[in-house]
């Protein structure tokens, strides 16, 4: 896949480009036509969630630094921030389940040490393994949900990058040649065609 074109602002910042002034002017006009001129706005549900709001501020700041803080990507940025917060919540739940499994294992080991006879144990072996299996099943289900959410995040990230790249690709790379500069037009014009 070819590398997307750099925005005109970046080309000017670098101070070098093989493009003519006419081509750069046309590209700059094309870039300006793709922007609404309105900044991203945070949605109520994102602002109400501290983790999502923190991510929104981070992402909108990054977009602003590259000149892409535009209302057109508002929905996907807000959705991205909400899903990021959901992933963080699921990870916290996963850590809690993992901690619970460790505590159950430690309690069972301590019970086995304190009560060597099977009949004297507080936690029966069957209860221990049933509980452990359920907790590990819940842990695996959380892992699956986290993985699904991360896939959603990756898809949104790809789409936003591709959307920005698609915007840059849709900008004409070269200025339209005027008819008088077209050698074929001159040739046909000279023959009276």
N, C-alpha and C positions, 0 to 999 in steps of 0.2 A: 504494500500500500504506500503510495507516495506521501511524502511529508506535506502537510497543508501549508498554504502560503502564510507568510508572516503579515500581521496587520501593518498598515502604513505607518502608524505611530512607532512601531518597533523598527521598521526600516529606516525611518528618519532618525531615531535614537542611535542606531548603529552607525549612521552617517555614510553608509555605502549601499548601493543597490544598482543592479544592471538595468533597472526600469527607467524609462524616460520620465520627465516631469509630467508630461501629458498622461502617461500610463498611471503614474502615482496619483494624479488628481482624479482620474476616473475611478480608481480603486478606493480612494478616500470617500468619494461621493457614494459609491456602492456600499461601503461600510456604514456610512451615516444613514443610508436608506434602510438598513436592517435594524436599526435601534429605535426604540420608542422614545427615548429621552427621559423615561420615568424610571426612578430607582426601585429596587426590590422593596417590598413591604413584608414584614413579618406577619404571619397569621396568628389569630388569637390563641389557637391551641398550641402553637409553637412557643409563643411568648409565655404561656402558662406553665410550660415544662422547662425547668432550669437547664437541663442537659441539652434539650433541643434548641433552646434560645442561645446557649453558648455556641453551639455548632453553627447556628444561623449567622451569628455575628462574625464567626471565623470565616465561613464560606463567602458571605457577602463582602467582607473586607478583601478577600483574595480576588473576587470577581471585580471589585471596584479598582483594585490595583492594576488590573489588565484592561480596564475600560469595558468590562462586560457586565456591570451591575445594572441589568436591564429588567424591566417588569415582565418581559416575555418569558423569562426562565423562573419567575417567581413561584409558580406551582411546583415545579420539580425540585427547586431548592428547599422549599418548605417541607415537601414530602420526604426529601432526603434527610432533613434534620429530624423529623418525627421518627423515621425508621431508625436513625442512628441512636436516638434516645431509647427506643424500644429494644434495640440490641443491647445497650448498656444495662437496661432493666433485666433482660433475660440472662445476661452474664452474671449479674448479682444474684439472681435466683439459682443459677447453676452452681455458683460458689457456695451458696447456702446448703444446697442439696449435697454437694461434695463434702462439706464440713459435717453434715448430718450423718453421712455414710461413715466417715472417719470416727465420729463419736460412737456410733452403733458398734463398729468393729472393736473399738477400745473398751466399751462397756461389756461386750461379749467376752473379750479376752480376760478382763478383770473378773467377770463372773465365773469363768472357767477356772481361774487361779484360786478364787475364794471358795468355790464349791466343786471339787473334783468329781463328786458323784453326780450322775445325770439327773437323778430325782431331786436333788437339793438346789439345782440352779434356778435362778430367778427368770432368766431368759432361756426358754427351751430352744434346742437346736433347730427344730422345725420353724418356730416363730422367727428366729434370727434369720434363717435363710430366706423365708418368705418376705420378711420386711426388707432384707437386703436386696432381693430380686426386684421388689416394687420400687425401691428407691433408685436402684441403678436403671430400671426401665424409665422412670421419670427423668433421670439425668440424661439418658439417651434421647428421650423425646425433646428435652430442652435443647440439646445439641443440634437436633434436626431443625428445630424452629430457629435457632440462632443462625444456622447455615443457610436456611431459606431467606432470612432477613438480610444476611450478608450478600446473598445473590441478588436480592432486590437492590441493595445499595450499589453493588457493582454495575448492575444494569443501568441505574440512574446515572452513575458516574460516566459510564460509556456513552450514554445517550447525550448527556450534556456536553461532553468533550466532542462527540461526533456532531452535535448540533452547531457548536461554535465552529468546528472545522468545516462543516458543510456551509455555514455562512461565509467563511473565508473563501472556500472553493467556489462559491457562487458569484463572487466578485470577479468581474472580468480582469484577467491578468494583463491584457494588452489593450491599449486604446484603439478604438475603431479607426482604421485608416480611412482618410478621406479619399473620395474618388480620384482626385487629382494626383494623389500619391500612388495610385494603383497602376503598375506598369501594364497590366493587361488592358485596363480601360484606355490607357493612352494608345496602346497598339491598335485596338479596335476602333478607337476614335479617329486615328490617322487614316485608317482604311475606309472610313465612311460607313461603318457597319452599324 
